[in-house]
Amino acid sequence: MMQAEPRSFRFFQMVRLLERMHPERKPMGIFVTPADEVVRFTAPPALAFPASELGWYKPQEDKPASLEVNFLGLNVINGPMPRSYTETLLERQRGKDRATLEFFDLFNHRIVSLFYRAWTRYRFFIAYEKAQGGEDEITQRLYDLVGLGTPGLRGRMTMPEESSIYYSGLLSNQIRSVDGLKQILEDYFGVRVEIRQFTGSWVPLPEEQQTVLRDGESMAECLGIATVVGNEVWDQEGTMTVRLGPMPLARYREFLPGSRGQAELQDWLKFYSRRAFQFVVQLILERDEVPQIPLKAGPVTSSRLGYESWLKIKPMGRDPDETTYLIV
């Protein structure tokens, strides 16, 4: 396609594709020997406006490919050289004398290469592509914004850490909100999410904070000050309920304990909340997806008791939401 119809490509698109096709060669516009670069540019002398940005394309076996560029150069129609120079080049070209033209191409190649480099400078996706699995400067700065700027903070979560860059606008906000968490979860997992705040939970008390009959100076032994009956206290603010669904059975199983979806959900909840809360995850299954458990001999699809097994003798009248588990 490139060799047969180079005129159908835009200049930036063509060079970008060539750089990706030949990662072993040096990119364009840096200070290296032109023989090590991906492509060699040439600008044809012309007195008429070209119909396309590119002319011909010739791949080479052991050296850079050649690409004719019509829009930029010393001797193109809108170039800086006088018209008489262009006429002289055309006359010599008809006589198969390309010495002067190839001399001009020494400068044309560098001019076009720097033009392409200037275009890539602020196209962040170009730097990301050239990193080839490493980290470019922009990616590193985005990791800094979301709180994963140093290598010691990475590699500890199940979820792909690159996904945090996509949500850097929400994660870089110092004030974390329920709306922000909901946006991330719905977009990342592709399911409906409802978050209920202040659902509350019982929090175990350390032994030294429990009221018991003993000798000591614990505040828990001072009646009327910090006396607690029992070994737990109710915390109304420290727990949220995250409701996922309704969803199909296959998707529902992806969030059950022990699954990768559950591990990624746990990572997102802890990472976004900075481990300041504990979460009760409530899974909601679509009523039409509730499986039946037949009592018969032979192979039967297994269902996890308490997670995906219901006593069902007729169609469900609601979306079952009994499945819950705690993320601390």
Secondary structure, 3 states (H helix, E strand, C coil): CCCCCHHHCCHHHHHHHHHHHCCCCECCCCCCCHHHECEEEECCCCCCCCCCCEEEEECCCCCCEEEEECCCCCCCCCCCCCHHHHHHHHHHHHCCCCHHHHHHHHHHHHHHHHHHHHHHHCCHHHHHHHHCCCCCHHHHHHHHHHCCCCHHHCCCCCCCCCHHHHCHHHHCCCCCCHHHHHHHHHHHHCCCEEEECCCCEEEECCHHHCCCCCCCCCHHHCCCCCCCCCCEEEECCCEEEEEEEEECHHHHHCCCCCCHHHHHHHHHHHHHHCCCCEEEEEEEECHHHCCCCCCCCCCCCCCCCCCCCCCCCCCCCCCCCCEEEEEC
